[in-house]
Amino acid sequence: MNSITILGHRMVQIISHCLNISRRFCDQPFHVDDGVVSREFDLVEEPLKKMYVASCESVDLSYKKNDSFRYGEQRFSDLGIDVERVLEVLRRDCLDFDFRAALDGLRVRPSWLLVREVLYGVLREVNGENKTTIAKVAYKFFLWCDQQEGYGHTPNTYHLLMQIFAECDEFKAMWRLVDEMIKKGFPATARTFNILICNCCEAGFARKVVVKFIKSKSFNYRPFKHSYNAILHSLLVLKQYKLIEWVYRQMLLEGLSSDVLTYNIVMLAKYRLGKWYQLERLRDEMWINGLYPDFHTYNIFLHVLGKGDKPFAAHKLLDEMRERGIEPTVLHFTTLIDGLSRAGNLDACRYFFDEMVKHGCVPDVVAYTVMITGYVVAGELEKAQEMFDEMISRGQIPNVFTYNSMIRGLCLAGKFDEACLMLKEMETKGCSPNFVVYSTLVSNLRNAGKLSLARKVIKQMKRKGKCVHHISKFKGKGYKR
């Protein structure tokens, strides 16, 4: 529990990354500007983020404030009652209330599960008005538990209380808790670092967190080669690319050697910062240091070659992969096709799409959506429709982004009735439209002067209770509250 599980699978099951990227693609938000959707698929970044699991602890801090306690099995019913009793005491805490005596009177015996659920309950109740009170109550309960015979806190409970402090903007208390945790012999892990860095970036002292962990001798950084890789990986997840550069420089100053993961993260940061010219130098360094490009390294370079419209160099790189025993996957081809699509080379996109099929890779929904979107952006609706039909005939189910691209293409071609029909088709096929889809359709309708039809779509959206909290974003001509 108090250390990160060492992952022994090769590349943490590379194939699972290819499947995960499809799910990530379906879930990630798109940015909308006047109806134009930014196609940031994260085909390069997401697999690398998942290369190692930052923490394998059993406590998941991604809670929902409106969730109620759910205990699927009968043996948890008593626990649920005890949790609610404790929470009732915590809600009554005030200046003249004997908090400890009330908890003692409950005759509840703390366990790691009870403490976890109580802290989750406290976390759910944080709002803008009660932050100071909630932080104090949570810490009082934490101290009371620690004084009970037969019970001792785990790193998980420390992390939960840290999250409560963060939600309550009690950053100094959060830092003190980390020091206390380390003083008691618990090593700071990647989970500890992630909680701190996630909450301290907005507070403006992210570099202070990094420095603290670089200097910390108790930082448990498994399964990474050294603490710098753990830090670099966490910063990648948070998209702190400039900070990645700074950490890498500190690492070199300390005379530490890089491994393939280090180079992959740094190369991706350079790419995101627009420093493409530095990628070849880093790759040459890898060779000099006796390191070989891996699954992720090739994925980065394929995307770069695609965006640079260099299909011949990309073909050569794919051959190099095979020579080195790394068979290109659907993800590699899709990454390349996405880059070429952004460069406007649709002939090369179609060539590599066919090459993908030729080499036994079955195109998934992401691959088809990349092709469809490329054709739509180029104004080739007929080819986009062909890909859409082929996709369905091969058993691939369109997702919300596939439909969004097709609806946009139909609108650009002036086929507004067909675009509205496709919106209805989505729902009949079990694919629920999100705000991006509604925004694409409404924006194009309004731009074409079809205001009554745009209002009809918005009313339909409201009637079905879809994305109601986004209604205010439909501003200007053509929509009245």
KOLPA-723147 format. One record per residue (C-alpha): residue number from 1; residue in one letter; chain; x, y, z. Coordinates in pm, 1 decimal. Last residue first. Example, Ala and Ser with C-alpha at 12.3 -4.5 7.8 and 13.67 -1.06 7.14 Angstrom:
! KOLPA-723147
 num residuo cadena        x        y        z
   2       S      A   1367.0   -106.0    714.0
   1       A      A   1230.0   -450.0    780.0
END
This chain:
! KOLPA-723147
 num residuo cadena        x        y        z
 481       R      A  -3363.5   3312.3  -2385.2
 480       K      A  -3319.5   3444.3  -2736.3
 479       Y      A  -3106.4   3290.7  -3011.2
 478       G      A  -3057.1   3399.8  -3370.0
 477       K      A  -2807.6   3675.2  -3336.7
 476       G      A  -2577.2   3671.4  -3041.0
 475       K      A  -2497.7   3409.2  -2784.5
 474       F      A  -2520.3   3031.6  -2772.0
 473       K      A  -2278.5   2994.6  -2482.7
 472       S      A  -2564.6   3050.8  -2237.7
 471       I      A  -2702.4   2708.0  -2328.6
 470       H      A  -2392.3   2533.3  -2190.0
 469       H      A  -2551.0   2437.0  -1855.7
 468       V      A  -2831.5   2268.2  -2051.8
 467       C      A  -2586.1   2017.1  -2199.9
 466       K      A  -2873.4   1788.5  -2304.5
 465       G      A  -3198.4   1807.5  -2108.8
 464       K      A  -3396.9   1656.6  -2393.3
 463       R      A  -3618.0   1961.4  -2420.5
 462       K      A  -3316.7   2192.3  -2397.6
 461       M      A  -3138.5   2026.6  -2691.2
 460       Q      A  -3458.6   2020.3  -2894.2
 459       K      A  -3502.1   2389.9  -2820.0
 458       I      A  -3145.8   2452.7  -2938.4
 457       V      A  -3208.7   2253.8  -3258.6
 456       K      A  -3529.4   2450.3  -3326.3
 455       R      A  -3348.9   2778.8  -3266.4
 454       A      A  -3093.9   2682.2  -3533.5
 453       L      A  -3375.7   2590.5  -3774.0
 452       S      A  -3537.4   2930.1  -3719.0
 451       L      A  -3203.5   3104.4  -3768.8
 450       K      A  -3114.5   2953.9  -4105.7
 449       G      A  -2894.8   3248.1  -4204.1
 448       A      A  -2607.5   3027.2  -4320.1
 447       N      A  -2391.3   3142.4  -4029.4
 446       R      A  -2679.2   3053.2  -3796.3
 445       L      A  -2705.8   2701.4  -3932.6
 444       N      A  -2329.5   2653.4  -3914.8
 443       S      A  -2314.1   2768.5  -3554.6
 442       V      A  -2614.2   2554.3  -3453.8
 441       L      A  -2470.9   2236.9  -3610.1
 440       T      A  -2120.1   2270.2  -3470.3
 439       S      A  -2249.9   2385.3  -3131.1
 438       Y      A  -2486.7   2088.0  -3103.4
 437       V      A  -2201.8   1848.6  -3185.4
 436       V      A  -1959.3   2017.4  -2945.4
 435       F      A  -2224.8   2021.5  -2671.8
 434       N      A  -2250.5   1643.3  -2672.0
 433       P      A  -2471.5   1421.8  -2888.3
 432       S      A  -2561.8   1082.1  -2735.2
 431       C      A  -2463.9    783.9  -2949.7
 430       G      A  -2729.6    513.7  -2908.2
 429       K      A  -2788.4    456.3  -3280.0
 428       T      A  -3126.6    632.8  -3261.3
 427       E      A  -2953.1    928.4  -3097.0
 426       M      A  -2689.7    961.3  -3365.0
 425       E      A  -2950.4    925.3  -3638.8
 424       K      A  -3131.0   1231.5  -3504.4
 423       L      A  -2815.9   1439.8  -3543.0
 422       M      A  -2766.7   1282.8  -3886.9
 421       L      A  -3112.6   1406.9  -3984.7
 420       C      A  -3012.9   1759.6  -3885.4
 419       A      A  -2704.6   1736.0  -4107.3
 418       E      A  -2917.0   1597.9  -4392.2
 417       D      A  -3146.5   1898.6  -4365.5
 416       F      A  -2844.0   2128.8  -4361.5
 415       K      A  -2684.3   2002.5  -4681.0
 414       G      A  -2501.0   2325.8  -4762.1
 413       A      A  -2172.1   2146.7  -4830.2
 412       L      A  -2017.4   2308.7  -4521.4
 411       C      A  -2319.2   2184.5  -4323.6
 410       L      A  -2273.9   1827.2  -4447.0
 409       G      A  -1906.4   1837.5  -4355.6
 408       R      A  -1981.9   1971.4  -4006.5
 407       I      A  -2234.6   1695.5  -3950.7
 406       M      A  -1981.6   1436.8  -4071.5
 405       S      A  -1709.9   1568.1  -3840.8
 404       N      A  -1946.7   1573.6  -3542.7
 403       Y      A  -2065.7   1222.8  -3620.5
 402       T      A  -1711.0   1089.2  -3605.6
 401       F      A  -1649.6   1288.1  -3288.2
 400       V      A  -1955.4   1141.8  -3113.5
 399       N      A  -1852.2    787.1  -3196.0
 398       P      A  -1909.9    584.5  -3512.4
 397       I      A  -1936.8    206.9  -3457.2
 396       Q      A  -1685.0     -2.3  -3651.7
 395       G      A  -1841.7   -317.2  -3797.2
 394       R      A  -1670.3   -314.7  -4134.6
 393       S      A  -1985.2   -188.6  -4310.9
 392       I      A  -2000.9     99.8  -4062.5
 391       M      A  -1649.2    215.4  -4141.3
 390       E      A  -1701.0    174.1  -4514.2
 389       D      A  -2006.7    402.1  -4495.5
 388       F      A  -1811.2    670.5  -4306.5
 387       M      A  -1513.3    635.0  -4540.4
 386       E      A  -1741.4    680.5  -4841.5
 385       Q      A  -1910.8    979.2  -4675.1
 384       A      A  -1571.5   1144.6  -4619.6
 383       K      A  -1485.5   1077.4  -4983.1
 382       E      A  -1807.7   1246.8  -5092.1
 381       L      A  -1753.5   1535.2  -4850.1
 380       E      A  -1420.8   1641.9  -4999.3
 379       G      A  -1402.9   1995.0  -4855.0
 378       A      A  -1042.9   1955.8  -4736.3
 377       V      A  -1155.9   1986.1  -4372.5
 376       V      A  -1418.3   1717.6  -4438.4
 375       Y      A  -1163.6   1484.8  -4600.5
 374       G      A   -928.3   1515.9  -4304.5
 373       T      A  -1213.8   1465.7  -4059.7
 372       I      A  -1314.5   1141.8  -4230.2
 371       M      A   -958.7   1010.3  -4226.7
 370       V      A   -904.8   1092.1  -3856.9
 369       T      A  -1248.5    946.9  -3777.8
 368       Y      A  -1161.8    622.1  -3954.4
 367       A      A   -839.0    580.8  -3757.9
 366       V      A  -1013.0    666.3  -3429.5
 365       V      A  -1300.1    421.7  -3491.3
 364       D      A  -1055.8    136.3  -3548.9
 363       P      A   -862.5     31.1  -3858.5
 362       V      A   -773.9   -341.7  -3849.9
 361       C      A   -397.9   -386.6  -3881.6
 360       G      A   -303.1   -682.1  -4101.0
 359       H      A    -15.6   -528.3  -4295.9
 358       K      A   -236.1   -451.5  -4599.0
 357       V      A   -491.5   -277.8  -4374.8
 356       M      A   -226.6    -35.3  -4247.7
 355       E      A    -86.3      6.8  -4597.1
 354       D      A   -435.0    109.4  -4715.9
 353       F      A   -447.0    380.3  -4448.3
 352       F      A    -89.5    470.4  -4539.4
 351       Y      A   -188.9    536.0  -4900.1
 350       R      A   -511.7    717.7  -4805.7
 349       C      A   -322.2    958.6  -4582.3
 348       A      A    -55.9   1006.9  -4851.2
 347       D      A   -329.0   1114.7  -5093.2
 346       L      A   -475.1   1335.0  -4820.5
 345       N      A   -164.0   1549.7  -4788.3
 344       G      A   -317.0   1852.2  -4611.4
 343       A      A    -40.3   1888.6  -4349.6
 342       R      A   -299.3   1826.4  -4077.8
 341       S      A   -396.9   1510.3  -4262.6
 340       L      A    -32.8   1405.1  -4281.4
 339       G      A     -5.9   1434.7  -3903.5
 338       D      A   -328.5   1241.5  -3845.5
 337       I      A   -216.3    974.6  -4090.3
 336       L      A    110.7    929.2  -3901.1
 335       T      A    -63.2    897.6  -3565.3
 334       T      A   -319.6    661.9  -3718.4
 333       F      A    -45.5    441.2  -3861.0
 332       H      A    134.6    423.4  -3526.3
 331       L      A   -188.9    362.4  -3333.0
 330       V      A   -299.1     84.7  -3566.4
 329       T      A     26.8    -88.7  -3481.0
 328       P      A    372.5    -88.5  -3638.4
 327       E      A    567.4   -410.9  -3567.2
 326       I      A    870.8   -340.2  -3350.8
 325       G      A   1137.6   -601.7  -3427.3
 324       R      A   1418.9   -364.7  -3517.7
 323       E      A   1378.8   -427.8  -3889.5
 322       R      A   1006.5   -365.7  -3852.1
 321       M      A   1066.6    -25.6  -3697.0
 320       E      A   1318.6     64.8  -3967.5
 319       D      A   1057.5    -11.5  -4232.1
 318       L      A    813.1    222.9  -4058.0
 317       L      A   1086.9    487.9  -4050.4
 316       K      A   1145.2    454.7  -4424.9
 315       H      A    774.5    501.9  -4489.7
 314       A      A    778.8    812.3  -4268.4
 313       A      A   1076.7    953.1  -4461.1
 312       F      A    881.7    901.1  -4783.9
 311       P      A    565.1   1057.5  -4635.4
 310       K      A    737.0   1381.6  -4528.4
 309       D      A    451.5   1629.5  -4488.1
 308       G      A    604.6   1796.4  -4180.1
 307       K      A    291.2   1709.6  -3986.5
 306       G      A    340.9   1347.1  -4089.1
 305       L      A    710.8   1345.6  -4007.8
 304       V      A    634.4   1485.1  -3661.9
 303       H      A    358.0   1228.4  -3607.5
 302       L      A    585.5    945.3  -3713.0
 301       F      A    860.3   1081.1  -3488.4
 300       I      A    643.6   1071.8  -3175.4
 299       N      A    511.3    720.7  -3246.9
 298       Y      A    863.9    595.2  -3312.1
 297       T      A    973.8    712.5  -2968.4
 296       H      A    663.2    559.4  -2810.4
 295       F      A    716.5    203.3  -2936.3
 294       D      A   1087.7    216.1  -2857.4
 293       P      A   1394.1    398.1  -2988.7
 292       Y      A   1721.4    226.4  -2891.9
 291       L      A   1965.5    338.6  -2624.4
 290       G      A   2342.4    293.5  -2651.9
 289       N      A   2427.7    643.2  -2528.0
 288       I      A   2528.9    752.3  -2877.9
 287       W      A   2199.5    619.5  -3015.6
 286       M      A   1995.5    811.5  -2759.3
 285       E      A   2197.2   1126.0  -2820.7
 284       D      A   2110.7   1100.8  -3190.9
 283       R      A   1741.1   1092.8  -3092.6
 282       L      A   1789.0   1403.2  -2880.0
 281       R      A   1956.3   1583.9  -3168.6
 280       E      A   1677.4   1477.5  -3405.2
 279       L      A   1416.7   1616.7  -3165.4
 278       Q      A   1577.4   1958.3  -3120.0
 277       Y      A   1450.5   2102.6  -3450.2
 276       W      A   1094.6   2024.3  -3345.9
 275       K      A   1102.0   2293.0  -3077.8
 274       G      A    731.1   2380.0  -3101.5
 273       L      A    672.1   2362.9  -2726.0
 272       R      A    459.3   2050.9  -2769.9
 271       Y      A    739.6   1886.4  -2966.8
 270       K      A    999.2   1978.0  -2704.6
 269       A      A    773.6   1827.8  -2435.3
 268       L      A    733.6   1511.4  -2644.1
 267       M      A   1108.6   1486.8  -2685.6
 266       V      A   1158.7   1531.6  -2309.5
 265       I      A    906.6   1259.6  -2229.8
 264       N      A   1051.0   1015.5  -2481.8
 263       Y      A   1410.7   1087.8  -2376.2
 262       T      A   1337.4   1018.5  -2010.7
 261       L      A   1147.3    700.0  -2095.4
 260       V      A   1439.1    576.0  -2307.6
 259       D      A   1688.1    623.3  -2024.4
 258       S      A   1874.8    936.5  -1923.4
 257       S      A   2199.0    945.4  -1726.2
 256       L      A   2242.6   1143.7  -1407.2
 255       G      A   2529.0   1394.5  -1385.7
 254       E      A   2355.8   1624.5  -1139.0
 253       L      A   2358.8   1899.9  -1398.8
 252       L      A   2186.2   1661.8  -1640.2
 251       M      A   1897.4   1611.2  -1398.1
 250       Q      A   1867.4   1982.8  -1334.6
 249       R      A   1839.7   2039.5  -1711.5
 248       Y      A   1569.0   1773.6  -1734.8
 247       V      A   1375.7   1941.3  -1453.2
 246       W      A   1382.6   2273.7  -1640.9
 245       E      A   1266.9   2118.9  -1968.9
 244       I      A    984.2   1935.9  -1792.9
 243       L      A    884.4   2266.2  -1628.8
 242       K      A    839.2   2412.2  -1974.1
 241       Y      A    616.9   2118.6  -2070.7
 240       Q      A    380.4   2122.8  -1774.0
 239       K      A    112.6   1918.2  -1951.4
 238       L      A    -18.0   1779.7  -1619.7
 237       V      A     35.7   1417.5  -1730.5
 236       L      A    376.5   1522.2  -1862.0
 235       L      A    461.0   1678.8  -1525.0
 234       S      A    387.6   1346.3  -1355.7
 233       H      A    613.2   1164.2  -1603.2
 232       L      A    897.4   1411.1  -1548.9
 231       I      A    868.3   1375.9  -1170.7
 230       A      A    873.8    997.2  -1180.0
 229       N      A   1159.6   1008.2  -1430.2
 228       Y      A   1355.7   1244.2  -1205.0
 227       S      A   1307.2   1018.2   -904.2
 226       H      A   1506.3    735.9  -1061.9
 225       K      A   1455.2    436.9  -1289.3
 224       F      A   1078.8    455.7  -1246.0
 223       P      A    875.3    172.6  -1094.9
 222       R      A    937.2    297.6   -824.2
 221       Y      A    993.8    655.5   -709.8
 220       N      A    978.1    635.6   -332.5
 219       F      A   1079.5    988.7   -231.8
 218       S      A   1247.1    953.3    107.7
 217       K      A   1575.0   1118.4     11.4
 216       S      A   1394.6   1438.9    -85.7
 215       K      A   1607.5   1682.7   -285.5
 214       I      A   1429.1   1626.7   -616.7
 213       F      A   1099.6   1609.9   -428.5
 212       K      A   1138.3   1951.5   -268.9
 211       V      A   1267.9   2104.6   -591.8
 210       V      A    962.5   1978.9   -780.9
 209       V      A    720.4   2115.6   -524.1
 208       K      A    892.0   2455.6   -526.8
 207       R      A    871.5   2455.1   -907.2
 206       A      A    493.0   2418.9   -883.4
 205       F      A    464.0   2733.5   -673.9
 204       G      A    198.9   2933.3   -854.8
 203       A      A   -118.7   2833.4   -672.2
 202       E      A   -253.0   2689.5   -996.5
 201       C      A     43.5   2454.2  -1023.0
 200       C      A     20.8   2374.5   -652.6
 199       N      A   -289.2   2157.4   -667.5
 198       C      A   -178.0   1913.1   -933.2
 197       I      A    183.1   1926.9   -810.5
 196       L      A     93.7   1833.2   -454.7
 195       I      A   -149.8   1555.6   -537.2
 194       N      A     84.4   1416.3   -803.7
 193       F      A    385.5   1418.7   -572.0
 192       T      A    204.1   1223.4   -302.9
 191       R      A     80.1    974.6   -563.2
 190       A      A    435.8    943.7   -700.6
 189       T      A    535.7    834.1   -352.8
 188       A      A    654.0   1004.6    -34.4
 187       P      A    785.3    733.4    193.1
 186       F      A    599.6    669.9    519.4
 185       G      A    837.9    669.6    815.5
 184       K      A    650.6    890.0   1059.0
 183       K      A    867.4   1188.0    962.0
 182       I      A    765.1   1137.2    597.3
 181       M      A    394.0   1164.9    681.9
 180       E      A    455.8   1461.4    911.4
 179       D      A    643.8   1644.0    635.2
 178       V      A    361.2   1569.4    390.5
 177       L      A    107.4   1691.1    646.1
 176       R      A    297.7   2015.5    691.0
 175       W      A    282.6   2074.8    314.8
 174       M      A    -94.1   2022.7    310.5
 173       A      A   -136.0   2254.2    607.3
 172       K      A     52.8   2522.9    415.3
 171       F      A   -171.3   2463.9    113.1
 170       E      A   -501.5   2507.1    295.4
 169       D      A   -699.4   2598.5    -16.4
 168       C      A   -997.3   2391.9    108.5
 167       E      A   -979.4   2156.4   -189.4
 166       A      A   -605.7   2120.9   -122.8
 165       F      A   -662.1   2046.7    244.9
 164       I      A   -915.6   1779.5    148.7
 163       Q      A   -668.6   1631.5   -100.3
 162       M      A   -399.4   1618.9    166.2
 161       L      A   -648.9   1442.8    394.3
 160       L      A   -702.2   1181.0    123.8
 159       H      A   -328.7   1141.3     73.1
 158       Y      A   -267.5   1089.1    442.4
 157       T      A   -544.8    830.2    445.7
 156       N      A   -382.8    646.8    155.1
 155       P      A    -35.4    660.8    314.7
 154       T      A   -181.2    451.0    597.7
 153       H      A   -298.8    569.4    939.0
 152       G      A   -267.0    346.0   1241.8
 151       Y      A   -536.5    172.1   1447.4
 150       G      A   -509.6    -78.0   1732.0
 149       E      A   -581.1    173.2   2005.5
 148       Q      A   -732.0    499.8   1894.9
 147       Q      A   -504.8    804.9   1895.6
 146       D      A   -462.8    815.6   1517.1
 145       C      A   -840.0    812.3   1475.1
 144       W      A   -877.9   1125.9   1688.6
 143       L      A   -603.5   1303.6   1491.7
 142       F      A   -773.8   1237.4   1155.3
 141       F      A  -1111.3   1339.7   1297.9
 140       K      A   -962.6   1668.7   1413.8
 139       Y      A   -793.1   1713.2   1076.7
 138       A      A  -1119.9   1667.1    887.8
 137       V      A  -1298.6   1910.7   1117.1
 136       K      A  -1031.2   2177.9   1069.8
 135       A      A  -1031.5   2149.7    688.4
 134       I      A  -1412.3   2149.4    677.0
 133       T      A  -1434.5   2465.2    887.3
 132       T      A  -1192.1   2659.8    668.4
 131       K      A  -1360.3   2546.2    345.4
 130       N      A  -1721.6   2604.5    453.6
 129       E      A  -1839.0   2883.1    222.1
 128       G      A  -1693.0   2788.8   -116.1
 127       N      A  -1791.5   2423.9    -88.6
 126       V      A  -1648.2   2105.2     60.0
 125       E      A  -1914.3   1844.5    138.8
 124       R      A  -1782.5   1571.3    -87.9
 123       L      A  -1442.4   1579.1     80.1
 122       V      A  -1602.0   1515.0    418.2
 121       G      A  -1775.9   1206.6    281.1
 120       Y      A  -1454.1   1083.6    120.7
 119       L      A  -1285.6   1135.8    456.7
 118       V      A  -1555.8    926.1    622.4
 117       E      A  -1521.2    656.2    357.1
 116       R      A  -1144.6    632.3    400.8
 115       V      A  -1164.3    629.6    777.8
 114       L      A  -1418.6    348.0    766.6
 113       L      A  -1208.9    143.0    524.3
 112       W      A   -881.0    191.5    713.7
 111       S      A  -1054.0     88.7   1034.6
 110       P      A  -1167.0    303.8   1325.9
 109       R      A  -1376.0    138.5   1599.2
 108       V      A  -1704.4    315.4   1655.8
 107       R      A  -1819.0    337.8   2015.5
 106       L      A  -2035.1    635.2   1916.9
 105       G      A  -1968.7    791.4   2255.2
 104       D      A  -1598.0    825.5   2177.1
 103       L      A  -1692.8   1036.8   1874.0
 102       A      A  -1910.6   1263.2   2086.6
 101       A      A  -1644.2   1288.8   2357.7
 100       R      A  -1386.9   1390.7   2097.5
  99       F      A  -1603.0   1665.8   1946.7
  98       D      A  -1711.3   1828.8   2268.4
  97       F      A  -1920.7   2106.4   2111.2
  96       D      A  -1892.5   2461.0   2244.7
  95       L      A  -1687.8   2597.2   1952.6
  94       C      A  -1862.5   2399.4   1675.5
  93       D      A  -1869.3   2044.9   1531.8
  92       R      A  -2220.9   1929.3   1447.4
  91       R      A  -2132.6   1822.1   1090.7
  90       L      A  -1851.6   1605.0   1224.9
  89       V      A  -2092.5   1420.9   1454.8
  88       E      A  -2329.7   1351.1   1165.0
  87       L      A  -2034.4   1229.6    957.9
  86       V      A  -1948.0    977.3   1227.4
  85       R      A  -2302.2    840.6   1230.7
  84       E      A  -2308.8    824.5    850.6
  83       V      A  -1985.4    624.4    842.5
  82       D      A  -2112.4    389.1   1112.0
  81       I      A  -2430.8    317.9    913.9
  80       G      A  -2231.9    251.6    595.9
  79       L      A  -2001.5     16.0    785.3
  78       D      A  -2299.4   -177.6    912.8
  77       S      A  -2425.1   -225.7    556.0
  76       F      A  -2086.0   -337.2    423.5
  75       R      A  -2146.8   -707.8    488.6
  74       Q      A  -2452.5   -694.0    262.1
  73       E      A  -2251.8   -636.9    -53.2
  72       G      A  -2261.7   -352.3   -305.2
  71       Y      A  -2186.4    -78.5    -58.4
  70       R      A  -2265.4    254.7   -215.8
  69       F      A  -2215.1    579.8    -33.4
  68       S      A  -2384.8    870.1   -206.8
  67       D      A  -2225.9   1053.8   -496.4
  66       N      A  -2302.2   1422.0   -530.7
  65       K      A  -1944.9   1540.0   -480.6
  64       K      A  -1800.4   1293.0   -725.7
  63       Y      A  -1464.8   1142.7   -633.9
  62       S      A  -1146.0   1104.8   -832.5
  61       L      A   -917.5   1039.8   -535.9
  60       D      A   -898.5    666.3   -600.4
  59       V      A   -775.3    471.0   -302.8
  58       S      A   -637.9    127.1   -384.4
  57       E      A   -286.2    241.7   -456.0
  56       C      A   -140.9    160.8   -795.7
  55       S      A     11.8    501.1   -856.2
  54       A      A    164.2    675.1  -1153.7
  53       V      A     80.7    381.4  -1379.4
  52       Y      A    359.0    354.2  -1633.8
  51       M      A    334.0    384.5  -2009.7
  50       K      A     -8.4    545.9  -1967.2
  49       K      A    124.4    897.4  -2017.8
  48       L      A    319.1    771.7  -2317.5
  47       P      A      4.3    630.4  -2474.6
  46       E      A   -175.8    963.2  -2415.1
  45       E      A     84.0   1191.3  -2570.5
  44       V      A    117.0   1077.1  -2928.6
  43       L      A   -244.7   1017.7  -3023.6
  42       D      A   -343.3   1325.0  -2824.9
  41       F      A   -633.5   1374.0  -3070.2
  40       E      A   -619.7   1752.2  -3094.0
  39       R      A   -858.7   1805.9  -3383.8
  38       S      A   -973.5   2160.6  -3305.3
  37       V      A  -1341.1   2187.4  -3395.5
  36       V      A  -1459.2   2481.3  -3600.6
  35       G      A  -1806.3   2599.6  -3499.0
  34       D      A  -1704.4   2953.1  -3428.2
  33       D      A  -1424.3   2829.0  -3205.3
  32       V      A  -1481.0   2493.4  -3037.3
  31       H      A  -1219.7   2308.8  -2838.1
  30       F      A  -1266.5   1932.9  -2818.1
  29       P      A  -1309.5   1744.6  -2492.2
  28       Q      A  -1168.5   1394.9  -2441.8
  27       D      A  -1401.7   1098.9  -2397.6
  26       C      A  -1405.3    923.3  -2734.4
  25       F      A  -1036.4    982.6  -2792.1
  24       R      A   -955.9    844.6  -2448.8
  23       R      A  -1150.3    527.6  -2531.1
  22       S      A   -961.0    488.0  -2855.2
  21       I      A   -633.6    563.7  -2679.2
  20       N      A   -708.9    290.7  -2428.5
  19       L      A   -726.6     26.1  -2700.4
  18       C      A   -386.8    117.9  -2841.2
  17       H      A   -252.0    144.4  -2489.5
  16       S      A   -376.3   -206.5  -2414.1
  15       I      A   -157.8   -332.1  -2699.3
  14       I      A    148.9   -195.0  -2527.9
  13       Q      A    100.1   -417.5  -2225.9
  12       V      A    276.7   -225.8  -1953.9
  11       M      A    577.1   -170.7  -2179.5
  10       R      A    662.9   -533.1  -2114.0
   9       H      A    474.7   -631.3  -1800.9
   8       G      A    668.0   -608.9  -1475.0
   7       L      A    504.2   -310.2  -1318.1
   6       I      A    645.3   -250.9   -974.7
   5       T      A    358.3   -155.5   -746.2
   4       I      A    402.3    190.3   -602.0
   3       S      A    475.1    200.6   -233.6
   2       N      A    277.4    245.7     83.7
   1       M      A      0.0      0.0      0.0
END
